[in-house]
Amino acid sequence: MKFELNEKERLEYYENFKKSGKLARETLEYGASLIKPGASYVSVLRSILKKIEDLGAKPAFPPQMSLNETAAHFMPSPNDDVVFNDELIKLDIGINVDGAIGDNATTVDLSGKWKDLVKASREAVNNATKIIEVGTPIRNIGKEIQETILSYNDYTSVKNLSGHGLAPYVIHCKPTIPNYDNGNETKITKDMTFACEPFATPGKGLIRESGDGWIFRMVAKKPVRDPVARKLISKFEEFNGLPFSLFETDTNVPYFKLRVALKQMERLNIIQSYPPLVEETKGMVSQAEHSILIDSDGKKFITTR
């Protein structure tokens, strides 16, 4: 996103953006090293959260591990877990340093069957970041991603997922960085921060929401009668409008009462949930992502590399 800040604020944001990217890369590498057959989702998640705390940072969104045909936003419910076996796992990590967000992702193939699919998304993000500079049309970035993934013959890019702008305490904003040539002639400019995020699949290349979402974002504060909901609101305000999971806050509420309160809060538009995003034909999905800063001099920094 191109942002309006005074000179001091802009320089502070640049430095925090670089720092959040560095910490996001370190955390991603650490988290990926924990994803092994027999490890559990919740144990890896808690270890990643502890790593972020030890680094003196905060999550920009819940660390997510989406399995197989699920491209993004998978999170177990608070009374559930997943033990890894032979899945294709997308690990997505975001770090928040005073509102500056470093966002990156990688794919871990526990089956050994999807080596080329993992390479396709990783090569796509690498090729796309090479051509990014001031003046690059956004459609050209999408074209580079699409052509790279199509070069693997059996795969295509996921077209209704995209890269996105990053701004202080905002994860998704303009510009949208497409994963195919969408015809958008808007150009990359100075003072932009954004994420480039290809997804590759042998499927149709479209995703849809499926199932219950256990990732949330607080969108409004409203009065409620339910004492459980009131307690949750006070906890959720601490995330400053960024997404979170219930593993990141000590709700200490029985599961049944928790679920009732959350549903009530969704109906009242106090919180928004993010359901898992599944490839329409159940095709496996790989993901790769980097965060990019174009500073006021037009210099490019790939902060998560």
C-alpha positions as CSV (number, residue, x, y, z in Angstrom):
1,M,0.0,0.0,0.0
2,K,1.2,3.5,-0.7
3,F,0.8,5.3,2.7
4,E,0.7,8.9,3.9
5,L,3.2,9.4,6.7
6,N,5.4,12.3,7.7
7,E,9.1,11.8,7.1
8,K,9.9,10.6,10.6
9,E,6.9,8.1,10.6
10,R,7.9,6.8,7.2
11,L,11.4,6.1,8.2
12,E,10.3,4.4,11.3
13,Y,7.8,2.3,9.4
14,Y,10.5,1.3,6.8
15,E,12.8,0.1,9.6
16,N,10.0,-1.7,11.4
17,F,8.9,-3.3,8.1
18,K,12.4,-4.6,7.5
19,K,12.6,-5.9,11.0
20,S,9.3,-7.6,10.9
21,G,10.3,-9.3,7.6
22,K,13.5,-10.5,9.1
23,L,11.7,-11.9,12.1
24,A,9.0,-13.5,10.0
25,R,11.7,-15.3,7.9
26,E,13.4,-16.6,11.1
27,T,10.1,-17.7,12.5
28,L,9.0,-19.4,9.2
29,E,12.2,-21.4,9.1
30,Y,11.8,-22.4,12.7
31,G,8.2,-23.4,12.2
32,A,8.9,-25.4,9.1
33,S,11.6,-27.4,10.9
34,L,8.9,-28.5,13.4
35,I,6.5,-29.9,10.9
36,K,7.2,-33.6,10.8
37,P,5.2,-36.9,10.8
38,G,3.9,-37.4,14.4
39,A,4.0,-33.8,15.4
40,S,0.7,-32.2,16.3
41,Y,-0.8,-29.0,14.9
42,V,-1.4,-27.5,18.3
43,S,2.1,-28.3,19.6
44,V,3.8,-26.7,16.6
45,L,1.5,-23.7,16.8
46,R,2.3,-23.1,20.4
47,S,6.0,-23.5,19.7
48,I,5.8,-20.9,16.9
49,L,3.9,-18.5,19.2
50,K,6.5,-18.9,21.9
51,K,9.2,-18.2,19.3
52,I,7.5,-15.0,18.3
53,E,7.2,-14.0,21.9
54,D,10.9,-14.8,22.5
55,L,11.8,-12.6,19.6
56,G,10.1,-9.7,21.2
57,A,7.4,-9.4,18.5
58,K,3.7,-10.2,18.1
59,P,1.8,-12.2,15.5
60,A,0.3,-10.2,12.7
61,F,-2.2,-13.1,12.3
62,P,-2.3,-16.6,13.7
63,P,0.4,-18.9,12.4
64,Q,-1.5,-21.2,10.1
65,M,-0.8,-24.7,8.7
66,S,-3.3,-25.5,6.0
67,L,-3.4,-29.1,4.8
68,N,-3.6,-30.7,1.3
69,E,-6.4,-29.1,-0.8
70,T,-6.9,-26.4,1.8
71,A,-5.0,-23.3,0.6
72,A,-5.4,-21.1,3.7
73,H,-7.1,-20.2,6.9
74,F,-7.2,-23.7,8.5
75,M,-7.2,-23.7,12.3
76,P,-8.5,-26.5,14.6
77,S,-11.2,-25.7,17.1
78,P,-10.0,-25.2,20.7
79,N,-11.0,-28.8,21.6
80,D,-9.4,-30.4,18.6
81,D,-6.0,-31.2,17.1
82,V,-4.4,-32.7,14.0
83,V,-1.4,-35.1,14.1
84,F,0.7,-34.8,10.9
85,N,1.4,-37.8,8.7
86,D,1.9,-37.4,5.0
87,E,0.2,-34.1,4.3
88,L,1.1,-31.2,2.0
89,I,1.3,-28.3,4.5
90,K,1.2,-24.6,3.9
91,L,2.8,-22.7,6.7
92,D,1.9,-19.0,6.7
93,I,3.6,-16.6,9.3
94,G,3.0,-12.9,9.9
95,I,5.0,-10.8,12.3
96,N,3.8,-7.4,13.7
97,V,6.4,-4.9,14.8
98,D,4.6,-1.7,15.9
99,G,2.1,-2.3,13.2
100,A,4.6,-3.0,10.4
101,I,3.8,-6.5,9.1
102,G,6.2,-9.1,7.7
103,D,4.1,-11.8,5.9
104,N,5.7,-15.0,4.4
105,A,4.8,-18.6,3.7
106,T,6.3,-21.9,2.6
107,T,5.1,-25.4,1.8
108,V,6.3,-28.6,3.5
109,D,5.6,-31.8,1.7
110,L,5.6,-34.7,4.2
111,S,4.5,-37.2,1.5
112,G,7.4,-36.7,-0.9
113,K,4.9,-36.8,-3.8
114,W,4.6,-33.1,-4.5
115,K,8.1,-31.8,-5.0
116,D,7.4,-30.1,-8.3
117,L,4.2,-28.5,-7.0
118,V,6.2,-27.0,-4.1
119,K,8.9,-25.8,-6.6
120,A,6.2,-24.2,-8.8
121,S,4.9,-21.8,-6.2
122,R,8.4,-21.1,-4.8
123,E,9.9,-20.4,-8.3
124,A,6.8,-18.3,-9.1
125,V,7.4,-15.9,-6.2
126,N,11.1,-15.8,-6.9
127,N,10.6,-14.9,-10.6
128,A,7.9,-12.4,-9.7
129,T,10.0,-10.5,-7.2
130,K,12.8,-10.3,-9.7
131,I,10.7,-8.1,-12.1
132,I,9.2,-5.9,-9.5
133,E,10.4,-2.3,-9.6
134,V,8.9,1.2,-9.8
135,G,6.8,1.3,-12.9
136,T,6.1,-2.5,-13.2
137,P,2.4,-3.0,-14.2
138,I,0.7,-5.2,-11.7
139,R,-0.6,-7.4,-14.5
140,N,3.0,-8.3,-15.4
141,I,3.6,-9.7,-11.9
142,G,0.6,-11.9,-12.3
143,K,1.7,-12.9,-15.8
144,E,5.1,-14.0,-14.5
145,I,3.5,-16.0,-11.7
146,Q,1.1,-17.7,-14.0
147,E,3.6,-18.5,-16.7
148,T,6.1,-19.9,-14.2
149,I,3.5,-22.3,-12.7
150,L,2.1,-23.3,-16.1
151,S,5.6,-24.2,-17.2
152,Y,5.3,-27.2,-14.9
153,N,2.6,-28.5,-17.3
154,D,0.2,-30.1,-14.8
155,Y,-0.3,-27.1,-12.6
156,T,-2.0,-23.8,-12.7
157,S,-2.1,-20.7,-10.4
158,V,-5.0,-20.2,-8.0
159,K,-6.8,-17.2,-9.5
160,N,-9.1,-16.1,-6.7
161,L,-6.3,-15.8,-4.2
162,S,-3.7,-13.1,-4.5
163,G,-0.9,-11.1,-3.0
164,H,-2.0,-7.9,-1.2
165,G,-0.9,-4.5,0.1
166,L,0.4,-4.2,3.7
167,A,-0.1,-1.1,5.8
168,P,0.3,-0.2,9.5
169,Y,-1.9,-2.8,11.4
170,V,-3.6,-3.7,8.0
171,I,-2.9,-7.1,6.4
172,H,-5.0,-6.9,3.2
173,C,-5.3,-3.6,1.3
174,K,-4.5,-2.2,-2.1
175,P,-2.7,-3.1,-4.3
176,T,-4.0,-6.6,-5.1
177,I,-1.1,-8.6,-6.6
178,P,-2.8,-11.2,-8.9
179,N,-1.5,-14.7,-9.6
180,Y,-2.4,-14.4,-13.3
181,D,-2.6,-11.7,-15.9
182,N,-5.7,-9.9,-14.9
183,G,-5.2,-6.9,-17.2
184,N,-4.6,-4.4,-14.4
185,E,-2.2,-1.7,-15.8
186,T,-1.8,-0.1,-12.3
187,K,2.0,0.3,-11.8
188,I,4.2,-0.3,-8.8
189,T,5.2,3.1,-7.3
190,K,7.5,4.4,-4.6
191,D,6.4,4.1,-1.0
192,M,4.6,0.8,-1.3
193,T,4.6,-2.2,1.0
194,F,2.9,-5.5,-0.2
195,A,3.1,-9.2,-0.3
196,C,3.6,-11.4,-3.4
197,E,1.8,-14.8,-2.7
198,P,1.5,-17.4,-5.5
199,F,-0.6,-20.6,-5.0
200,A,-0.2,-23.5,-7.4
201,T,-2.5,-26.5,-7.9
202,P,-3.1,-29.4,-10.2
203,G,-6.8,-28.6,-9.8
204,K,-9.1,-26.0,-11.3
205,G,-7.3,-23.1,-9.8
206,L,-10.3,-21.7,-7.8
207,I,-11.0,-21.8,-4.1
208,R,-14.1,-21.6,-2.0
209,E,-14.9,-21.3,1.7
210,S,-15.6,-24.6,3.5
211,G,-16.5,-25.4,7.1
212,D,-16.3,-23.4,10.3
213,G,-13.7,-20.7,10.7
214,W,-11.6,-20.6,13.8
215,I,-9.6,-17.5,12.9
216,F,-11.3,-14.2,13.9
217,R,-11.0,-10.5,13.7
218,M,-12.7,-7.9,15.8
219,V,-14.5,-5.4,13.6
220,A,-16.7,-3.5,16.1
221,K,-17.2,-3.1,19.8
222,K,-20.9,-3.3,20.8
223,P,-22.8,-3.8,24.1
224,V,-23.8,-7.4,24.7
225,R,-25.7,-9.1,27.6
226,D,-23.9,-12.4,27.5
227,P,-21.1,-12.2,30.2
228,V,-19.0,-14.7,28.2
229,A,-19.2,-12.5,25.2
230,R,-18.3,-9.4,27.3
231,K,-15.3,-11.2,28.6
232,L,-14.2,-12.2,25.1
233,I,-14.6,-8.7,23.7
234,S,-12.2,-7.4,26.4
235,K,-9.7,-10.0,25.3
236,F,-10.1,-9.6,21.6
237,E,-9.6,-5.8,21.8
238,E,-5.9,-6.5,22.6
239,F,-5.3,-7.6,18.9
240,N,-5.8,-4.0,17.6
241,G,-8.0,-5.2,14.7
242,L,-5.6,-7.9,13.5
243,P,-6.8,-11.5,13.1
244,F,-6.3,-13.9,15.9
245,S,-7.0,-17.5,17.1
246,L,-8.3,-18.7,20.4
247,F,-4.9,-20.3,21.0
248,E,-3.5,-16.9,21.4
249,T,-5.7,-15.7,24.3
250,D,-6.6,-17.3,27.6
251,T,-10.4,-17.4,27.4
252,N,-10.8,-20.0,30.2
253,V,-14.4,-20.7,29.0
254,P,-16.0,-24.1,28.5
255,Y,-16.2,-25.0,24.8
256,F,-20.0,-25.0,24.6
257,K,-20.4,-21.6,26.1
258,L,-17.5,-20.3,24.0
259,R,-19.1,-21.4,20.8
260,V,-22.5,-19.9,21.7
261,A,-20.8,-16.6,22.5
262,L,-18.8,-16.5,19.3
263,K,-21.8,-17.2,17.2
264,Q,-23.7,-14.4,18.9
265,M,-20.8,-12.0,18.3
266,E,-20.7,-13.0,14.7
267,R,-24.4,-12.3,14.3
268,L,-23.9,-8.9,15.8
269,N,-21.0,-8.2,13.5
270,I,-18.6,-7.7,16.5
271,I,-16.2,-10.3,15.1
272,Q,-15.6,-11.8,11.6
273,S,-14.5,-15.4,11.1
274,Y,-12.3,-16.7,8.3
275,P,-13.4,-20.2,7.1
276,P,-10.9,-22.5,5.5
277,L,-10.3,-21.9,1.8
278,V,-10.4,-25.2,-0.2
279,E,-9.6,-25.8,-3.9
280,E,-12.9,-26.4,-5.7
281,T,-11.9,-29.8,-7.2
282,K,-9.9,-30.8,-4.1
283,G,-6.6,-30.4,-5.9
284,M,-3.6,-30.2,-3.7
285,V,-2.3,-26.6,-3.2
286,S,1.2,-25.2,-2.6
287,Q,2.0,-21.7,-1.5
288,A,5.0,-19.4,-1.3
289,E,5.1,-15.7,-0.2
290,H,7.5,-12.8,0.4
291,S,6.9,-9.2,1.7
292,I,8.3,-6.3,-0.3
293,L,9.1,-2.7,0.4
294,I,9.6,-0.1,-2.3
295,D,11.0,2.9,-0.4
296,S,10.8,6.7,-1.3
297,D,14.0,6.3,-3.4
298,G,12.5,3.5,-5.4
299,K,14.8,0.9,-3.8
300,K,13.4,-2.6,-3.5
301,F,13.7,-4.6,-0.3
302,I,12.4,-8.2,-0.2
303,T,12.2,-8.2,3.6
304,T,11.4,-11.9,4.2
305,R,14.2,-13.4,2.0
